């Protein structure tokens, strides 16, 4: 079976330069909460309407009602407003600057994030990787499904994380790129009803050959990146920001 680095290299060759969320830490944090149980296009529209006001300093001055009104289009606005306010209060401890936490171990930062109501493991790792540039591999339902189809069996997410990081450089940028490549692959090929003909990993797939031969494009699966706090029947689509990221070169 392929190891994590071999999988990365195949995905990189197939899909090209991976996406990156945003270079602005607070944008990552804000959107990672808003995207729960909604489409990313809806989040983008909301953030476009907010414009230059999308700063922790501005959001901190809003009343709960004002914040709820601002994010109403993204749904579940009461719960999301509560989480955003708690996240802002946490971020203030570091002067609204990831560099303010540079001396805090990643494990401790993750524990602090997980203590915030509405922040689960996926959201915490997204914030650590994309906002704080900390190597904390993001594991979601798409990663689990994708690896399972390649024949890997893991007891839990800790085992998945060990599989991923054991052969990869401990680098936040790489972890972010890898995460987006898996998402791109799950959007295009490795759906619940897979599109096997175009899959760059087809020869390594553990699905029965007969099933792979008959798999057809059909409708594109709706992708929801962050599903950890969302009722299963209410999950909807997710798309991503794009950015120019150079490919990984390893010795």
N, C-alpha and C positions, 0 to 999 in steps of 0.2 A: 504493500500500500504506500501511497505517496505520503511524504512528511509535509509539515506546514510550509516550509520554504519552497518545496517543489510545487505545491498547490499555488502559492503566491506567484511564482514565476510564470505558470501557465495562465493564470487569470490576467496577469499584467500584459502578457503577450497578446491575449485575446481582446482585452477591453481598453488597453492603453492607459494613459495617465489617469490615476484615480482622482476622485473629487475630494474636496476639503470643505468642512462646514462653513466656517467664517474665521477671519483673523481677529475678530473682535470678541473678547472673552464674554462680555455680558450678552452679546447677541446669541452666542451659543447657549448660554444658560437660560435666557429668556425663551428662546425658541424650543429648547429641549423640553420645557414644561408645556408650552402652548401646543406642541405637535401631538401630544397625547390625545388619542381619539378624535383626530381630525386630519384633514389633508394638509400637506405642507404648502400647497398653493394658497390655501386659506390663511395659513400662518404668514406667508410672504405678503399677502394683501394687507393683513393687519399691521405688519411691521412697516410696510410702505406708507400706510396712513399715519403711523406714528412718526416716521421720518427721523429727523435729527434728535427727537426727544427720546429715542431709544437708548437711554443711559441709566445707570443705577441711581444717579443723583436725582434725575427727574422722576423716575418711578417711585423713589423713596418718599417724595413729597406728596404723592397722590393719596387721597383717602382710599379706603377699601372700596367704596362705591365707585369712585372715579376709575380705579384700576379695573374693576369688574366691567364697567361700561366700555372701557378701551379694548378689552379682550373678548367681549361677548361673542363676536363672530366665530371664535375658535371653540365655542362650546365648553361646558363644565366650568364656566367662568368663576364661580364662587370657589371651588376647590383649587383651581389654578391660581387665582389671585392670592389665596392663602399661602400656597406653596411659593409663589414668586416673592411675596413679602418676606417670608422666612428665609428664602435664598438670598435676598438683598441684605437682610440683617446679618446673615453669615458672611457675605462677601465684604461688608463694611469692615469686619474685623481685620481684613487684609487690605484696607484702604482702597477697595475697588480696583485692585491691581494684582494679577497673579504673581507678580514679583514679590509682593508682600508676604507670600506664603512659601518663598523659595527655601526657607530653612525648615519647613514642616515636612516630615516624611510623608510619602504618598499614602501609606497605609493609614496614617492618622487623618489626612485630609478626606480619604474615602469614608472613614468612620463618621466624621463630622457631617458629610453630605448625607449619608444613610440615616442619620438621626433626624433629618428634616422630613416632616410629614409630606408625602407625595413624591419623594425622591427614592426610587428603588435602585437596584444594582446597575441596570442598564443606563439609567439617566446619570447616575454617579460616575460611571466609567466614561460616558460621553463627555461630561464636563471636565473630568480629569484629563482626557486625551486631547480634546479639541480646544478647551479654554485654558488649561494649565500646562499643556504639553507634558503630561506625566504618562509613563508607560503602564497603562492599566487596560488590558485588552477588553474590548467591548464584545460581549457574547449575547446574542439574541436568538429568537426562534429560527431565523433564517440560517444562522451559523450551525445550529444544532441539526436542522434538517439536511443542510448541504453536506456536512461531514458524515452524517448517518448514511446518506446515499453513496458516499465514497467507501463505505464499508467499515467506518470507525464506530466503535461502541464505547460510550463513556458513562461512568456512574453518576456524574454530576458536572456542574459548570467548572468546578475546580480542576477536574481532570481535563476538560476541554482547554482551559487556560494553560495548564501545564504542557499539553500537546502543542499548543501554539507557540508559547514563549520559549520552549526548550531548545529550539533550533533557530530562533530569530534574534537579531540584535535587540537589546532592550532599548527601544527607541519609540517615542510617542508618535512621531510622524509616520513611521512605518506601520504602527498599529492602526492609526487612522486610515492610512491608504488601504491597508488590507481589509479593514472593516467595510470601506466603500466598494471595494472590488467584489466582496461577497454579496453585498446588497445589489450591485449592478447585475451580478450573475443570477441572483434569485429573481430579479425583475424580468430578465430576458429568457432564462432557461430553466433554472431549478425552482419552478413554481410548485404549488401543491399538485397541479396537473402539469407535469414537466413538458418542456419542448426539447426533446432529446436530440433531434437532428442537427441543431446548431450548437450543441454543447461542446465546448473545447475540452471537457473532461469525460467525454462519452465513453472512451475506452477503459476508463478506470471505474465507471459507475457499477454499483452492486445490484442495481435494479435488474430484474430478469430481462434477458435480451428481447423476448417477445413483447414485453411491455414497452421497452425503449423503441422498438421498431414501429409500434402502433401509436405512440404518443404524437399528438398533433398540436399545432400552435394554439388554436382555440382563442378564447378571450384572455387578455393579459391579466395576470393575478394582481389584485389590489395589494399594495405593499404598505404596511404600517410599521414604521421603524420601531417606535417605542410602545410596547403593548403591556408593559408590566403592571400598570395601574388601571387598565381599561377592561370593562366587561367584554368577554369574547365576542358577543354578537354585535358589538358597537364599534368594532375596529375598522378603520378605513385607510385610504391610500396615503402613501408617504413618498415624497420625492426629495431631491437634495440640491443644495447649492453646488456650484461647480468652481473649480479653481485649477490653476496650472501647477502640477506637482511633478517633480522629476522622478524618473523610475529609480528603483533601488539597485545599487551595484554592490555586490558582496565579493570579497576576495575568494 
